[in-house]
Structures are given as structure tokens and as C-alpha cells.
Amino acid sequence: MNQHFQIAVKTITDYHLESFLRCPYKFYYRHILPAKSSNVLWRQIVQGTINKIVQSYYQLPENLHTELSVLRLIQRYWDKLNVKNFESKFQYYLVLAKVTDHLLKYLTSEKSTYPRVFLYEKQKTFIKELETELSLTIDVAGWHEGSFTVTKYLLETDSEMSKMYNYLITVFAEKAFGKLPQKIEIINLMNGKKYSYTPSQEDVKEGLMYLDFMMDRLQQPNKYTKTEFETECTSCEFNQTCLHTTDKVNVSVNGILH
């Protein structure tokens, strides 16, 4: 056990990097081991619901960009969620209240007529410096005064996660479009906090180093360590498995991350 091998990373995706940052153990059990859990956690379900709400909102005519439209979309999609997927009814209604409050705030705060160039579109580009493909879903990107702004709506994030998305979007935009965004906004819908960045060429250099570092970490599962955030363990489908591991992930199979 604890065999030393490297995972072949064919494509870097925003989803994999976010999963890895939240917990390397969970990332390993979910994406590397052949036997993956089919259990869908409430965070994944809510994030998918948020994506549908935001996408549907921006597909509406400009004159329907109102608080009433937001509330109607939340009701339409949230009603499809099963309260049993949450840890409790209290959590279900707490998350609903916070997401509703902050979606109302951010979706209706800025009235604009500039065209949206991307709306939940998955894009790929090859990064020569990393010798791998970079895959990224761009939530909302609007063109304005010769540049564009990228906004990402996340159920939960922190400074480290937001920094990762800033680097990811900055590097992707430079390599795929040859142009940096005027601004990148990462919105945390659980606490209402917004992280704003103005990318520069220095961020491209730092972003490439950051992604190279993350790739190196991803490729060496024998060095994975368990997350320090207890909230990630509360309802994790791999909780019992982790309880029977040591400080490092027990590696017994080779893997390829697509």
C-alpha cells in the first residue's frame, strides 16, 4: 500500500481543482478510485440549482430582470429539490433563505444592456507551458467598453478558492482569447461576500505557476492529506472510509484524471 505512482492529468478542469481544494481525500475517492460513490450531496445539488436559476435569469428579456423574476425562478427550481438530500429541514430552509437573499441582491443590483458573450459555456484550450488542456465553465461574461467582466456564482467559497478561480480564469482568458478580463467577480451565496479582481499580466505568470503547482500535487496521491475543514466531513459520503485511513491516502491503484 501507499505505492508511489503518478496520476496522468490529461485535462485540468475547474471542477477538479475546486474538489481537490475542498478535500484531497474526497477528490481521490470520487475521481480516482474505480468504484465511485453514486451519492449526490446537497452542496452539489444546490450548486446545480443555482446555475439553472442564474442561467434562466440572464436568458430573460432585459425588462424582466426584476426581483419578482428571481423569486419565480428560485421557486421553480428549488421546488424540485428533495429535503431528504439535506442534513435536516432546518438546513434546507436556511440554505434557501441565504441563497434567495443574495441572489436577489446580486442579480438585480446592476442594470446593464451590454451583451453577454458567455452564459454557462464550457470552454477548452491547450496550455503550452503546462503541456495539458485547460477546461473551464464560464458562468456569466459580459462585454463592456472593449473588455469583458466574468462573474461566477458559488454556493460557498473562501479566499483560497476564489484565488484559484481568479488564476484559472485569468490564464484561460489570456491563452484562449488573447485578452484579460477587465474584472473577475466570485460571489459566495451563503454569506453574500464578493471577491473582486482586476487581472494583470503578472497574474498570468503567477497563475501558470499556481496551476503547475496544483498539477504536481494532483499527480501524487501518496502525498494527499485530509482536509482541515471539519464542515467538509460532516456529510461526506466517504466519511467512514477516511476514518480507517492514516494521515495519507492508501494508494492501491493507478489512475488517470480526464
C-alpha positions in Angstrom: 0.0 0.0 0.0 1.0 3.6 -0.2 2.6 2.8 -3.5 4.3 5.7 -5.3 2.8 6.5 -8.6 1.6 9.5 -10.6 -1.8 10.2 -11.9 -1.8 11.3 -15.6 -3.5 14.6 -15.8 -4.9 14.9 -19.3 -7.1 17.9 -18.6 -7.2 20.5 -15.8 -10.8 21.4 -15.0 -12.2 24.0 -12.6 -14.4 21.2 -11.1 -11.4 19.0 -10.3 -9.4 21.8 -8.8 -12.3 23.0 -6.6 -12.9 19.5 -5.4 -9.2 19.0 -4.6 -9.0 22.2 -2.7 -12.0 21.3 -0.6 -10.6 18.0 0.4 -7.8 15.9 -1.3 -9.3 12.7 0.2 -12.7 13.3 -1.2 -11.2 14.2 -4.6 -9.2 10.9 -4.5 -12.2 8.7 -3.6 -14.6 10.4 -6.0 -12.4 10.9 -9.1 -9.5 8.5 -8.9 -10.7 5.2 -7.5 -12.7 2.9 -10.0 -15.5 2.4 -7.5 -17.1 5.8 -7.1 -20.0 6.7 -4.9 -23.3 7.5 -6.5 -24.3 9.5 -3.5 -25.1 13.1 -4.5 -24.5 15.6 -1.7 -26.7 18.6 -1.0 -24.0 21.1 -1.9 -23.7 19.6 -5.4 -27.5 19.7 -5.8 -27.8 23.3 -4.7 -24.9 24.4 -6.9 -26.6 22.9 -9.9 -29.9 24.6 -8.9 -28.1 28.0 -8.6 -26.6 27.5 -12.1 -30.0 26.9 -13.5 -31.5 29.9 -11.8 -28.8 32.3 -12.9 -28.7 31.0 -16.4 -32.5 31.3 -16.8 -32.5 34.8 -15.3 -30.0 36.1 -17.9 -31.9 34.4 -20.7 -34.9 36.6 -19.9 -35.5 39.9 -21.7 -33.9 42.9 -20.0 -37.2 44.3 -18.9 -37.9 41.1 -16.9 -34.7 41.4 -14.9 -36.6 42.1 -11.7 -36.8 40.7 -8.1 -40.1 39.1 -9.0 -38.4 37.1 -11.8 -35.6 36.0 -9.4 -38.2 34.8 -6.9 -40.2 32.9 -9.5 -37.1 31.1 -10.8 -36.0 30.2 -7.3 -39.4 28.7 -6.6 -39.5 26.9 -10.0 -36.1 25.1 -9.4 -36.0 24.9 -5.7 -39.3 23.1 -5.5 -37.6 20.2 -7.4 -35.2 19.6 -4.5 -35.8 16.9 -2.0 -35.5 18.0 1.6 -34.2 14.5 2.4 -31.0 15.3 0.5 -30.1 17.8 3.2 -28.9 17.1 6.7 -32.1 18.5 8.2 -35.2 20.6 7.4 -33.5 23.5 9.2 -30.5 23.3 6.9 -32.8 23.1 3.8 -34.7 26.3 4.8 -31.5 28.1 6.0 -29.7 27.5 2.7 -32.8 28.5 0.8 -33.1 31.8 2.7 -29.4 32.7 2.3 -29.3 31.8 -1.4 -32.5 33.7 -2.1 -31.4 36.8 -0.2 -28.0 37.0 -2.0 -29.3 36.1 -5.5 -31.8 38.9 -5.2 -29.0 41.3 -4.2 -26.5 40.4 -6.9 -28.7 39.6 -9.8 -30.8 42.8 -9.6 -28.1 45.2 -8.3 -26.7 46.2 -11.6 -28.9 47.1 -14.6 -26.9 46.8 -17.8 -27.5 46.5 -21.5 -24.1 45.2 -22.5 -24.2 41.9 -24.4 -23.3 38.7 -22.7 -20.6 36.8 -24.6 -20.8 33.6 -22.4 -23.5 32.1 -20.3 -22.6 28.8 -18.6 -20.5 27.7 -21.5 -17.7 25.1 -21.2 -14.5 26.1 -23.0 -11.2 24.4 -23.5 -7.8 25.5 -24.6 -4.3 23.9 -24.6 -1.8 25.5 -22.3 1.6 25.1 -23.9 3.5 25.9 -20.7 1.8 23.1 -18.8 1.5 20.7 -21.7 -2.1 20.0 -20.9 -5.6 21.1 -21.7 -7.4 23.6 -19.5 -11.2 23.2 -19.3 -13.4 25.9 -17.7 -17.1 26.7 -17.4 -17.6 30.4 -17.7 -20.8 31.3 -15.7 -21.6 34.8 -16.9 -19.3 37.0 -19.0 -20.5 40.4 -20.4 -18.8 42.6 -22.9 -18.4 46.3 -22.0 -16.3 49.1 -23.4 -13.8 47.0 -25.2 -13.3 44.4 -22.5 -15.4 41.8 -20.5 -16.3 41.0 -16.9 -16.6 37.4 -15.7 -18.9 36.6 -12.7 -19.0 33.3 -11.0 -21.8 32.4 -8.6 -20.8 29.8 -6.0 -22.7 28.4 -3.1 -19.7 28.6 -0.9 -16.1 29.8 -1.4 -13.3 31.3 0.6 -10.2 33.4 -0.2 -8.1 30.4 -1.3 -10.9 29.0 -3.6 -11.5 32.5 -5.0 -7.8 32.9 -5.7 -7.8 29.6 -7.6 -10.7 30.8 -9.8 -9.1 34.1 -10.4 -5.9 32.4 -11.6 -7.8 29.9 -13.6 -10.0 32.4 -15.4 -7.0 34.8 -16.0 -4.8 32.2 -17.5 -7.6 30.7 -19.6 -8.7 34.2 -21.0 -5.1 35.1 -21.9 -4.4 31.8 -23.7 -7.8 31.3 -25.3 -8.8 34.9 -26.2 -5.5 36.8 -26.0 -7.2 39.3 -23.8 -7.6 39.6 -20.0 -11.0 40.3 -18.4 -11.5 43.8 -17.1 -12.8 42.3 -13.9 -13.4 38.9 -12.3 -16.1 38.6 -9.6 -16.5 35.5 -7.4 -19.7 35.6 -5.3 -20.3 33.5 -2.2 -24.1 33.0 -1.9 -24.1 31.6 1.6 -22.6 34.7 3.2 -23.1 37.3 0.5 -19.4 38.1 0.2 -18.0 39.1 -3.2 -14.3 38.7 -4.2 -13.3 41.1 -7.0 -10.1 41.0 -9.0 -8.6 43.2 -11.8 -6.3 40.7 -13.6 -2.8 41.8 -14.9 -0.1 40.1 -16.9 1.6 39.4 -13.6 -1.4 37.4 -12.6 -0.9 35.3 -15.8 2.6 34.4 -14.7 1.5 33.7 -11.1 -1.5 31.7 -12.4 0.7 29.4 -14.5 3.0 28.8 -11.5 -0.1 28.1 -9.4 -1.6 25.6 -11.9 1.8 23.9 -12.3 2.0 23.5 -8.5 -1.6 22.2 -8.3 -0.9 19.7 -11.1 2.1 18.4 -9.3 0.0 17.9 -6.1 -2.8 16.2 -8.1 -0.4 13.8 -9.7 1.0 12.4 -6.4 -1.9 10.9 -4.4 0.6 9.2 -1.9 1.1 12.8 -0.6 -2.6 13.7 -0.2 -3.7 14.8 3.2 -7.1 15.1 4.8 -8.9 18.4 4.8 -8.6 20.7 7.8 -12.1 21.9 7.4 -14.4 19.8 9.5 -17.5 21.0 7.7 -16.4 19.1 4.6 -16.5 15.8 6.7 -19.9 16.3 8.2 -22.0 14.8 5.4 -19.2 13.4 3.2 -20.1 10.1 1.5 -16.6 8.8 2.2 -16.6 9.6 5.9 -16.3 6.0 7.1 -13.6 5.3 4.6 -11.5 8.2 5.9 -11.9 7.0 9.5 -10.0 3.9 8.6 -7.1 5.6 6.9 -3.8 7.0 8.2 -2.5 10.5 7.6 -2.0 9.7 3.9 -4.3 8.2 1.3 -3.7 4.5 0.9 -3.0 4.1 -2.8 -3.5 0.7 -4.4 -4.4 1.5 -8.0 -3.1 3.6 -10.8 -5.3 6.3 -12.2 -5.9 8.7 -15.0 -7.7 12.0 -14.5 -9.5 13.2 -17.5 
